[in-house]
Amino acid sequence: MSTSEQKSSGPAKTPAKALVAGPGSNELGRALHGWRDRLSPATVGLPAGGVRRAVGLRREELAQLASLSVDYITRLEQGRATSPSPPVLSSLARALRLSADERTYLYRLAGQPEPGPGQISSHVPPGLRRLLDRLDAAPMCVHDAAWNLIEWNRPWAALLGDPSALRGRERNIPWRHFTGRHGRARPTPEQRSEFEAAIVADLRAATARYPADQGLRSLVGDLREESGRFAELWDSGIVGVHESAAKTIVHPDVGPITLDCDVLVAPGSDLRVVAYTAEPGSEAAARLGLLDVIGIQAMT
């Protein structure tokens, strides 16, 4: 996330209803390259990193943002990979900051149906993205309706660890929690119980809203098999809601930081925006300031 946006150009002007070119045209590769060229590293919160031949993102940077291999990005742009899966397209659309029309066009170029109303969307609307870009002083992240991590800013990565190398369910909050991958947060027993009730209730509501989402149903089924605690809560029909709460994060370099954690639902979507803040002038605020200097690099 960043503090600036650039105007769309090139493929961005192509209407979603445009006819897709025939086999061998490599329209998909050209579109991806064009969208990559219009984004600067600063736009997506990355350092410029030495001498650059163009202002756009390098393939390595897009691969990092989309959690894909550099080789696969290269093959897509060169037309040697022509059938990316829906999850890959979703990751590319998110990393390239495509508008709704551009996202539709991307799916058409790849010959894939765009996710329908019965499936979870990870699309971040432009208005929400602009808001997030301008609120980069506090650790913030965005999750979809199944609590998959889809966006985060630099302060969030510095506080909770850089998730860019995580793949698939390693980015899913319920999966990580109920299979013992708790990260740096240290909740009290009461906070843990409240969190578990709320997250299970969220997933139950999501299955009702997105009946066609096979990934969500697979997640719930696998969680019931892997976690007795999840199965117990799911079968009990427990109801919970996310509320503001204090959370203690144990950072390996600056020690424990107790912050206010707020979960907001973006209007018009099921995206969850999670923000961590500290009282101005507090010790926690000072430690957050130190983390802003450290970034994701460990102190030596």
LOBAFI-336257 format. One line per field, with one value per residue (C-alpha): x, y, z; residue in three letters. Coordinates in pm, whole numbers, plus 50000, padded with zeros to 5 digits. Example, Ala and Ser with C-alpha at 12.3 -4.5 7.8 and 13.67 -1.06 7.14 Angstrom:
<marnus>
u 51230_51367
v 49550_49894
w 50780_50714
aa ALA_SER
</marnus>
This chain:
<marnus>
u 50000_50126_50053_50006_49825_49897_49645_49562_49695_49746_49540_49342_49148_49034_48662_48565_48327_48597_48644_48932_49188_49232_49488_49851_49789_49929_49689_49708_50085_50071_49800_49994_50310_50122_49959_50296_50462_50213_50288_50591_50743_50635_50273_50270_50491_50817_51163_51292_51606_51894_51912_51591_51538_51168_50943_50720_50742_51000_50879_51042_50839_50510_50593_50650_50324_50120_50294_50391_50723_50922_50945_50566_50523_50778_50599_50264_50400_50578_50272_50426_50168_49818_49570_49622_49380_49118_49326_49627_49414_49277_49632_49742_49441_49507_49881_49832_49558_49310_48974_48656_48642_49011_48967_48679_48893_49180_48953_48823_49172_49258_48939_48816_48473_48484_48382_48004_47788_47806_48185_48410_48577_48916_48880_48969_48755_48952_48796_48904_49251_49290_49184_49434_49709_49660_49644_49990_50104_49938_49974_49681_49575_49278_49111_48837_48518_48701_48976_49243_49506_49502_49664_49895_50111_50475_50402_50186_50466_50714_50485_50358_50612_50643_50383_50500_50651_50331_50111_49756_49620_49931_49759_49426_49367_49127_49353_49663_49492_49314_49615_49854_50029_49959_50228_50329_49994_49959_49588_49454_49239_48928_49043_49124_48773_48608_48823_48746_48372_48379_48591_48376_48059_48213_48288_47938_47784_48019_47908_47549_47641_47875_47720_47911_48255_48420_48738_48542_48355_48680_48839_48554_48558_48933_48922_48659_48890_49211_49085_48864_48816_48691_48456_48317_48247_48106_47866_47753_47614_47802_47749_48005_48097_48428_48470_48749_49000_49349_49606_49958_50209_50546_50800_51143_51331_51130_50948_50577_50350_49989_49775_49410_49286_48979_48807_48607_48391_48431_48096_47960_48190_48282_48641_48772_49009_49214_49397_49638_49678_49839_49758_49972_50266_50239_50518_50338_50341_50714_50775_50565_50780_51092_50942_50881_51258_51348_51098_51104_51481_51597_51814_52175
v 50000_50346_50715_50773_50639_50668_50710_50407_50375_50114_49801_49987_50163_49837_49788_49470_49375_49397_49090_48869_48813_48470_48201_48298_48672_48682_48958_48830_48872_49220_49327_49200_49374_49698_49692_49616_49906_50162_50089_50237_50064_50358_50306_49959_50038_49891_50057_50171_49958_50088_50179_50104_50100_50183_50332_50024_49717_49451_49098_49003_49269_49161_48800_48904_49101_48824_48537_48373_48265_48498_48218_48190_48567_48551_48263_48442_48760_48570_48364_48033_47994_48069_47920_48072_47945_48168_48195_48309_48565_48693_48738_48917_49149_49241_49294_49502_49711_49649_49820_49611_49641_49556_49256_49131_49180_48984_48686_48701_48708_48399_48220_48191_48286_48574_48476_48503_48626_48288_48305_48511_48809_48946_49258_49577_49867_50175_50393_50155_50125_50504_50518_50249_50422_50735_50559_50405_50533_50242_49867_49763_49461_49344_49001_48854_48695_48368_48556_48508_48780_48975_49313_49461_49767_49799_49877_49564_49348_49506_49435_49086_48952_48974_48738_48772_48421_48257_48063_47931_47847_47980_48318_48207_48326_48047_47778_47918_47965_47632_47433_47591_47860_48154_48402_48693_48774_48672_48682_48615_48299_48517_48698_48365_48230_48547_48543_48177_48231_48533_48370_48054_48264_48462_48146_48010_48333_48328_47977_48104_48409_48222_47878_47825_47888_47547_47683_47805_47477_47285_47506_47444_47069_47042_47253_47022_46728_46897_47080_46936_47285_47418_47120_47172_47541_47479_47206_47416_47689_47949_48313_48588_48929_49104_49396_49638_49486_49533_49288_49221_49151_49007_49142_48971_49304_49559_49331_49323_49596_49628_49792_49861_49629_49729_49518_49715_49581_49781_49920_49736_49437_49161_49278_49305_49590_49528_49824_49840_50174_50312_50604_50905_50955_50605_50349_50140_50437_50479_50113_50140_50435_50225_49952_50210_50268_49899_49787_49414_49390_49236_49447_49338
w 50000_49930_49938_49568_49265_48898_48622_48414_48063_47794_47865_48131_47854_47697_47768_47949_47669_47401_47186_47290_47017_46865_46952_46922_46964_47319_47421_47777_47790_47641_47883_48184_48066_48008_48352_48510_48328_48456_48825_48997_49301_49518_49409_49564_49863_49733_49732_49393_49430_49220_48852_48664_48289_48330_48594_48602_48819_48746_48694_49024_49203_49047_49136_49497_49515_49353_49539_49210_49067_48842_48584_48570_48525_48242_48071_48098_47942_47665_47582_47692_47972_47847_48097_48442_48706_48876_49196_48991_48808_49138_49270_48952_48951_49312_49265_48949_49113_48833_48822_48807_48425_48389_48616_48399_48088_48248_48313_47955_47810_48016_47909_48266_48405_48649_49006_49038_49326_49499_49528_49753_49591_49687_49471_49661_49529_49417_49690_49965_49817_49809_50173_50271_50075_50281_50618_50614_50954_51137_51077_50857_50655_50449_50450_50234_50370_50445_50632_50368_50392_50064_50142_50404_50449_50551_50921_50942_50799_51041_51337_51257_51009_50631_50477_50116_50113_50247_50006_50006_50348_50515_50463_50610_50966_51082_50936_51102_51437_51466_51342_51592_51385_51616_51513_51736_51899_52266_52360_52708_52746_52738_52424_52258_52329_52197_51885_51812_51852_51622_51350_51342_51326_51039_50842_50906_50774_50474_50372_50361_50152_49916_49857_49531_49680_49687_49846_50146_50190_50158_50423_50669_50603_50650_50968_51115_51050_51168_51477_51748_51888_51553_51508_51859_51795_51448_51567_51864_51639_51842_51747_51792_51653_51612_51848_51925_52163_52300_52160_52278_52001_52104_51855_51844_51837_52034_52276_52368_52226_52344_52076_52002_51729_51527_51261_51006_50722_50402_50279_49977_50024_50265_50299_50656_50731_51047_51200_51495_51671_51988_52214_52109_52343_52491_52519_52256_52018_52074_51995_51681_51581_51632_51415_51143_51139_51157_50893_50826_50878_51207_51436_51470
aa MET_SER_THR_SER_GLU_GLN_LYS_SER_SER_GLY_PRO_ALA_LYS_THR_PRO_ALA_LYS_ALA_LEU_VAL_ALA_GLY_PRO_GLY_SER_ASN_GLU_LEU_GLY_ARG_ALA_LEU_HIS_GLY_TRP_ARG_ASP_ARG_LEU_SER_PRO_ALA_THR_VAL_GLY_LEU_PRO_ALA_GLY_GLY_VAL_ARG_ARG_ALA_VAL_GLY_LEU_ARG_ARG_GLU_GLU_LEU_ALA_GLN_LEU_ALA_SER_LEU_SER_VAL_ASP_TYR_ILE_THR_ARG_LEU_GLU_GLN_GLY_ARG_ALA_THR_SER_PRO_SER_PRO_PRO_VAL_LEU_SER_SER_LEU_ALA_ARG_ALA_LEU_ARG_LEU_SER_ALA_ASP_GLU_ARG_THR_TYR_LEU_TYR_ARG_LEU_ALA_GLY_GLN_PRO_GLU_PRO_GLY_PRO_GLY_GLN_ILE_SER_SER_HIS_VAL_PRO_PRO_GLY_LEU_ARG_ARG_LEU_LEU_ASP_ARG_LEU_ASP_ALA_ALA_PRO_MET_CYS_VAL_HIS_ASP_ALA_ALA_TRP_ASN_LEU_ILE_GLU_TRP_ASN_ARG_PRO_TRP_ALA_ALA_LEU_LEU_GLY_ASP_PRO_SER_ALA_LEU_ARG_GLY_ARG_GLU_ARG_ASN_ILE_PRO_TRP_ARG_HIS_PHE_THR_GLY_ARG_HIS_GLY_ARG_ALA_ARG_PRO_THR_PRO_GLU_GLN_ARG_SER_GLU_PHE_GLU_ALA_ALA_ILE_VAL_ALA_ASP_LEU_ARG_ALA_ALA_THR_ALA_ARG_TYR_PRO_ALA_ASP_GLN_GLY_LEU_ARG_SER_LEU_VAL_GLY_ASP_LEU_ARG_GLU_GLU_SER_GLY_ARG_PHE_ALA_GLU_LEU_TRP_ASP_SER_GLY_ILE_VAL_GLY_VAL_HIS_GLU_SER_ALA_ALA_LYS_THR_ILE_VAL_HIS_PRO_ASP_VAL_GLY_PRO_ILE_THR_LEU_ASP_CYS_ASP_VAL_LEU_VAL_ALA_PRO_GLY_SER_ASP_LEU_ARG_VAL_VAL_ALA_TYR_THR_ALA_GLU_PRO_GLY_SER_GLU_ALA_ALA_ALA_ARG_LEU_GLY_LEU_LEU_ASP_VAL_ILE_GLY_ILE_GLN_ALA_MET_THR
</marnus>
